[in-house]
Amino acid sequence: MPPHPEQAQWFADQIQPHDGRLKAYLRGAFPTVRDVDDVVQESYLRVWRECAKGPIRSARAFLFTVARRLAIDGTRRAKASPIETVADLAGLPFADPAMDVSGEVEQRERVAILGDAIGRLPQRCREVFLLHKIHGLSRRETAERLGLAEKTVEVQTARAMERCGEYLRQRGVTGLFSDERA
């Protein structure tokens, strides 16, 4: 359903002019928020929905409150997440102790490419994949730790495997996943 012209004009007049100040506020008050633009867009969406329900007394105050709450929620989720980065992936025990030096170097390169692939996954997908496939938590444990349904863990793991597999194949890497042939 298209927006009412009045709502669109109200949004353009009362909300959009605060874009720069809102982003600056979020960057200063919440330096750990990775994607300020996502928080702002989600804030806009929530303000738009509320505006459709009825008038908002102070658009600027409401916008900043919504954005602040979203940033706080994102910060809490990030703190609750055991996943910081995938940079330390090469330190995990992937190497075979019987492997010669050239094989070990090749394996480290493959693992580094896997780290790049994992790093390109969306945040939730990456967290699920790392907990479930790399750290070996069960689907249930992963779901409980991240506050997700087990089915979500299953779907996100499958997406991660597909995306990582494609990224690896594009770079000529095979054999890192147990279902692939070297």
WOMOGI-V224005 format. One record per pair of residues at least 24 apart in sequence whose ideal C-beta (glycine too) atoms are under 10 Angstrom apart, sorted by sequence separation. I is the first residue (numbers start at 1). GAP is how many residues later the second one is. D is the distance in Angstrom with one decimal. If there is no record, write none. Layout:
BEGIN
i=<I | I>
gap=<GAP | GAP>
d=<D | D>
END
This chain:
BEGIN
i=<42 | 43 | 46 | 90 | 124 | 128 | 129 | 132 | 133 | 18 | 19 | 42 | 43 | 87 | 89 | 90 | 128 | 132 | 40 | 43 | 89 | 127 | 128 | 131 | 39 | 40 | 43 | 88 | 89 | 128 | 129 | 133 | 15 | 16 | 39 | 42 | 43 | 86 | 87 | 124 | 128 | 129 | 132 | 133 | 15 | 39 | 41 | 42 | 86 | 89 | 127 | 128 | 129 | 39 | 40 | 85 | 86 | 89 | 125 | 126 | 128 | 129 | 130 | 36 | 39 | 40 | 42 | 86 | 125 | 128 | 129 | 133 | 15 | 38 | 39 | 42 | 86 | 87 | 124 | 125 | 128 | 129 | 11 | 14 | 15 | 85 | 86 | 125 | 127 | 33 | 39 | 85 | 86 | 122 | 125 | 126 | 129 | 29 | 36 | 39 | 83 | 86 | 121 | 124 | 125 | 129 | 11 | 15 | 38 | 124 | 11 | 14 | 30 | 33 | 122 | 126 | 10 | 22 | 26 | 29 | 30 | 33 | 36 | 121 | 122 | 125 | 126 | 21 | 25 | 29 | 32 | 33 | 35 | 121 | 125 | 8 | 11 | 30 | 34 | 83 | 86 | 94 | 7 | 10 | 15 | 18 | 22 | 26 | 30 | 33 | 85 | 89 | 122 | 14 | 17 | 18 | 21 | 22 | 25 | 26 | 29 | 30 | 32 | 33 | 81 | 92 | 118 | 121 | 8 | 17 | 21 | 25 | 29 | 32 | 81 | 83 | 86 | 92 | 117 | 120 | 121 | 7 | 14 | 15 | 19 | 22 | 23 | 26 | 27 | 30 | 31 | 34 | 83 | 86 | 120 | 133 | 3 | 6 | 7 | 10 | 14 | 15 | 18 | 22 | 26 | 30 | 33 | 78 | 81 | 82 | 83 | 85 | 89 | 118 | 10 | 13 | 14 | 18 | 22 | 25 | 32 | 77 | 81 | 83 | 117 | 118 | 121 | 4 | 15 | 16 | 32 | 77 | 80 | 83 | 117 | 120 | 3 | 4 | 11 | 14 | 15 | 26 | 82 | 83 | 86 | 116 | 117 | 119 | 3 | 10 | 14 | 18 | 74 | 78 | 81 | 82 | 117 | 118 | 77 | 81 | 114 | 117 | 1 | 83 | 113 | 116 | 117 | 83 | 116 | 82 | 114 | 117 | 113 | 114 | 117 | 82 | 113 | 116 | 117 | 113 | 114 | 110 | 113 | 113 | 114 | 117 | 113 | 110 | 112 | 109 | 110 | 111 | 114 | 82 | 83 | 110 | 113 | 114 | 81 | 82 | 109 | 110 | 80 | 81 | 110 | 111 | 80 | 110 | 80 | 106 | 107 | 77 | 107 | 77 | 94 | 38 | 35 | 34>
gap=<24 | 24 | 24 | 24 | 24 | 24 | 24 | 24 | 24 | 25 | 25 | 25 | 25 | 25 | 25 | 25 | 25 | 25 | 26 | 26 | 26 | 26 | 26 | 26 | 27 | 27 | 27 | 27 | 27 | 27 | 27 | 27 | 28 | 28 | 28 | 28 | 28 | 28 | 28 | 28 | 28 | 28 | 28 | 28 | 29 | 29 | 29 | 29 | 29 | 29 | 29 | 29 | 29 | 30 | 30 | 30 | 30 | 30 | 30 | 30 | 30 | 30 | 30 | 31 | 31 | 31 | 31 | 31 | 31 | 31 | 31 | 31 | 32 | 32 | 32 | 32 | 32 | 32 | 32 | 32 | 32 | 32 | 33 | 33 | 33 | 33 | 33 | 33 | 33 | 34 | 34 | 34 | 34 | 34 | 34 | 34 | 34 | 35 | 35 | 35 | 35 | 35 | 35 | 35 | 35 | 35 | 36 | 36 | 36 | 36 | 37 | 37 | 37 | 37 | 37 | 37 | 38 | 38 | 38 | 38 | 38 | 38 | 38 | 38 | 38 | 38 | 38 | 39 | 39 | 39 | 39 | 39 | 39 | 39 | 39 | 40 | 40 | 40 | 40 | 40 | 40 | 40 | 41 | 41 | 41 | 41 | 41 | 41 | 41 | 41 | 41 | 41 | 41 | 42 | 42 | 42 | 42 | 42 | 42 | 42 | 42 | 42 | 42 | 42 | 42 | 42 | 42 | 42 | 43 | 43 | 43 | 43 | 43 | 43 | 43 | 43 | 43 | 43 | 43 | 43 | 43 | 44 | 44 | 44 | 44 | 44 | 44 | 44 | 44 | 44 | 44 | 44 | 44 | 44 | 44 | 44 | 45 | 45 | 45 | 45 | 45 | 45 | 45 | 45 | 45 | 45 | 45 | 45 | 45 | 45 | 45 | 45 | 45 | 45 | 46 | 46 | 46 | 46 | 46 | 46 | 46 | 46 | 46 | 46 | 46 | 46 | 46 | 47 | 47 | 47 | 47 | 47 | 47 | 47 | 47 | 47 | 48 | 48 | 48 | 48 | 48 | 48 | 48 | 48 | 48 | 48 | 48 | 48 | 49 | 49 | 49 | 49 | 49 | 49 | 49 | 49 | 49 | 49 | 50 | 50 | 50 | 50 | 51 | 51 | 51 | 51 | 51 | 52 | 52 | 53 | 53 | 53 | 54 | 54 | 54 | 55 | 55 | 55 | 56 | 57 | 57 | 58 | 58 | 59 | 59 | 59 | 60 | 61 | 61 | 62 | 62 | 62 | 62 | 63 | 63 | 63 | 63 | 63 | 64 | 64 | 64 | 64 | 65 | 65 | 65 | 65 | 66 | 66 | 67 | 67 | 68 | 69 | 69 | 70 | 82 | 85 | 88 | 89>
d=<8.2 | 4.1 | 7.8 | 9.3 | 7.9 | 7.6 | 9.6 | 8.4 | 6.5 | 9.8 | 8.8 | 8.3 | 9.0 | 9.7 | 6.7 | 6.8 | 5.4 | 5.3 | 10.0 | 8.9 | 4.1 | 9.9 | 9.1 | 9.4 | 9.3 | 6.5 | 6.0 | 8.6 | 9.4 | 8.8 | 7.1 | 7.4 | 8.9 | 8.2 | 5.8 | 5.5 | 9.1 | 8.5 | 6.9 | 8.3 | 4.0 | 6.0 | 8.6 | 7.5 | 6.6 | 9.3 | 9.9 | 9.9 | 4.8 | 7.0 | 8.3 | 5.8 | 9.8 | 9.8 | 8.9 | 9.0 | 8.3 | 8.9 | 9.2 | 9.0 | 9.9 | 8.5 | 8.7 | 9.1 | 5.0 | 9.8 | 9.9 | 9.0 | 4.9 | 8.8 | 3.6 | 9.2 | 5.8 | 8.8 | 5.4 | 9.3 | 4.6 | 8.1 | 6.3 | 8.4 | 6.7 | 7.5 | 8.0 | 9.0 | 8.1 | 9.7 | 5.0 | 9.8 | 9.6 | 9.9 | 9.4 | 7.6 | 9.6 | 8.7 | 5.5 | 7.1 | 9.1 | 9.9 | 8.2 | 6.6 | 9.6 | 9.0 | 9.0 | 9.8 | 5.0 | 7.5 | 7.7 | 8.3 | 8.4 | 9.8 | 6.4 | 8.8 | 9.2 | 8.9 | 8.5 | 9.9 | 9.8 | 8.9 | 9.2 | 9.5 | 8.2 | 5.2 | 10.0 | 8.0 | 9.0 | 7.5 | 9.8 | 8.8 | 6.8 | 7.3 | 9.0 | 9.4 | 8.6 | 5.5 | 9.7 | 9.4 | 6.8 | 9.5 | 7.9 | 8.4 | 7.3 | 9.6 | 7.7 | 6.5 | 9.2 | 8.1 | 6.6 | 6.1 | 4.2 | 5.6 | 9.7 | 8.7 | 9.0 | 8.0 | 9.6 | 5.6 | 9.8 | 6.5 | 7.6 | 8.0 | 7.2 | 7.6 | 8.4 | 6.5 | 8.2 | 6.7 | 7.5 | 6.1 | 9.9 | 8.8 | 8.6 | 8.2 | 9.6 | 5.7 | 9.3 | 6.6 | 9.5 | 8.8 | 8.9 | 7.5 | 7.3 | 5.7 | 9.2 | 5.7 | 9.6 | 9.8 | 9.2 | 9.0 | 9.9 | 7.7 | 9.7 | 7.7 | 4.8 | 7.0 | 8.6 | 8.7 | 7.9 | 9.7 | 6.5 | 8.9 | 3.8 | 8.1 | 5.9 | 5.8 | 5.6 | 6.1 | 8.2 | 8.7 | 9.6 | 7.9 | 9.3 | 10.0 | 7.4 | 9.1 | 8.6 | 8.6 | 7.4 | 7.6 | 9.7 | 9.2 | 6.2 | 8.8 | 5.5 | 9.2 | 7.0 | 6.3 | 9.2 | 9.5 | 9.0 | 9.8 | 8.5 | 9.2 | 10.0 | 5.2 | 4.2 | 6.8 | 9.2 | 8.2 | 8.6 | 9.5 | 5.8 | 9.9 | 8.2 | 7.2 | 8.6 | 9.5 | 8.4 | 10.0 | 7.8 | 7.7 | 8.4 | 9.4 | 9.6 | 9.9 | 9.5 | 6.9 | 8.4 | 8.9 | 9.3 | 9.1 | 6.6 | 3.8 | 9.5 | 9.4 | 9.5 | 7.3 | 6.0 | 9.0 | 9.4 | 7.9 | 8.4 | 9.4 | 7.6 | 6.6 | 8.6 | 9.5 | 6.2 | 8.6 | 8.9 | 9.7 | 9.9 | 7.8 | 5.4 | 9.1 | 7.5 | 9.4 | 5.3 | 9.0 | 9.9 | 9.7 | 9.6 | 9.4 | 5.6 | 7.1 | 9.4 | 5.0 | 8.5 | 9.1 | 8.6 | 9.1 | 8.3 | 8.8 | 8.3 | 7.3 | 7.7 | 7.5 | 8.1 | 5.8 | 7.9 | 9.6 | 9.4 | 8.7 | 9.0 | 8.5 | 8.0 | 10.0 | 8.9 | 7.7>
END
